[in-house]
Structures are given as C-alpha cells and as structure tokens.
Amino acid sequence: MSEAVMMNALIPFYSTKRSGTGLGLALAREIIEAHDGRILLANRDGGGLVVSLILPV
C-alpha cells in the first residue's frame, strides 16, 4: 500500500477498488475506537499489509 493510500485507508468511503465501498476498514476503526482501542496499518517488508488491532484489557 502506498503511503498516500495508507493515510486514507481508514477514512469512510475511500476505496482504491472500482466496486469498493470504502467501509470495511473505516467501520472496523469506528468499532475498535468505540472500545478505546486502536487500529494500525503497516506494510510488510516482503509485500502485503499488516493490520494490528489493539484493545484494552
């Protein structure tokens, strides 16, 4: 994922897919933050993306 795409990936209705709604990661972010958590995106060295969910105990 490019830096520009990663910066917008959690924004509602942002999608790089022709038929995408842009709601998946945005909805996940809303749910996680409603539980005082965080969601992090990071590119993997060998390609691909890591999505980390951090929730309080």
DONU-372809 format. One record per atom (N, C-alpha, C): x, y, z; residue in three letters. Coordinates in pm, whole numbers, plus 50000, padded with zeros to 5 digits. Example, Ala and Ser with C-alpha at 12.3 -4.5 7.8 and 13.67 -1.06 7.14 Angstrom:
2
513194943150780ALA/512304955050780ALA/513204967050780ALA/512854977550708SER/513674989450714SER/512905000350787SER/
This chain:
57
500854988550000MET/500005000050000MET/500915012350000MET/500655021649912SER/501455033849910SER/501145042250034SER/502045051350067GLU/501825059950184GLU/500535068050170GLU/500245073050049ALA/499035080950026ALA/497785072550051ALA/497775060350002VAL/496625051450022VAL/496505047850169VAL/497635045050235MET/497605041250376MET/497055052650463MET/497355064950429MET/496875076350505MET/495355077850495MET/494765073250385ASN/493335074750361ASN/492535061950383ASN/493205050850406ALA/492545037750411ALA/491485036650520ALA/491605044250627LEU/490655043350738LEU/489555053850730LEU/489555061650624ILE/488535072050604ILE/487315065950535ILE/486105068450588PRO/484905062750526PRO/484775066750379PRO/484365057150298PHE/484075058550155PHE/485315060250068PHE/486515058750125TYR/487745059050044TYR/488045044750000TYR/488175042649871SER/488495029349819SER/489335030649693SER/490235021249675THR/491015020649551THR/490415010549455THR/489375003449499LYS/488724993449415LYS/487554999649340LYS/487384995549218ARG/486315000749134ARG/484934998649197ARG/484724986949256SER/483414984049315SER/483454984549468SER/484514990149526GLY/484634990849671GLY/483765001749730GLY/483334999549852THR/482515009549921THR/483355018250014THR/484535013450052GLY/485375020950144GLY/484855020750286GLY/484095010550321LEU/483515010050455LEU/484174999750547LEU/484864989950493GLY/485404979050575GLY/486354983750684GLY/487474989750648LEU/488454994250748LEU/487915005850829LEU/487115014550767ALA/486545025950839ALA/485585021050948ALA/484775011150917LEU/483855005551017LEU/484634998451127LEU/485654990951089ALA/486504984351190ALA/487124994751282ALA/487615005751227ARG/488205016351308ARG/487185022051407ARG/485965024751360GLU/484915030251447GLU/484615020851564GLU/484495008051535ILE/484184998251639ILE/485324997251739ILE/486534996251689ILE/487704994951776ILE/487885007351863ILE/487745019251805GLU/487905031551882GLU/486765033351983GLU/485575028251953ALA/484455028852048ALA/484745020452172ALA/485675010952158HIS/486085002652271HIS/487455006952324HIS/487805019652299ASP/489065025552345ASP/490305018352291ASP/490185013052170GLY/491305006252107GLY/491875014351992GLY/492845008251926ARG/493485014651810ARG/493655004451699ARG/493685009351576ILE/493975000951460ILE/495175007151389ILE/496124998751354LEU/497355003251289LEU/497554995751158LEU/498015002651056LEU/498334996650927LEU/499824998050902LEU/500444987550850ALA/501874988150819ALA/502174978750703ALA/503004983250612ASN/503444974850502ASN/504444964550553ASN/504374952450497ARG/505324941850530ARG/506514943050436ARG/507684939450483ASP/508894940250401ASP/508804932050273ASP/508244920250279GLY/508144911550163GLY/506884913850080GLY/506124924250110GLY/504874926950039GLY/503694923650128GLY/502604929750100GLY/501394927650180GLY/501264938050289GLY/500244936650368LEU/499904946450470LEU/499604939450601LEU/500024945550711VAL/499684940650845VAL/498674950450905VAL/497554945250952VAL/496574953351023VAL/496584948651167VAL/496974957651258SER/497044954251400SER/495894960751475SER/495254952951559LEU/494164957951643LEU/494644957551788LEU/494554968951854ILE/494984969951993ILE/493764973552076ILE/493404964452167LEU/492244966352253LEU/492694966052398LEU/492094974452482PRO/492474974252623PRO/492004961352692PRO/492664958152799VAL/492314945952875VAL/491144948752966VAL/
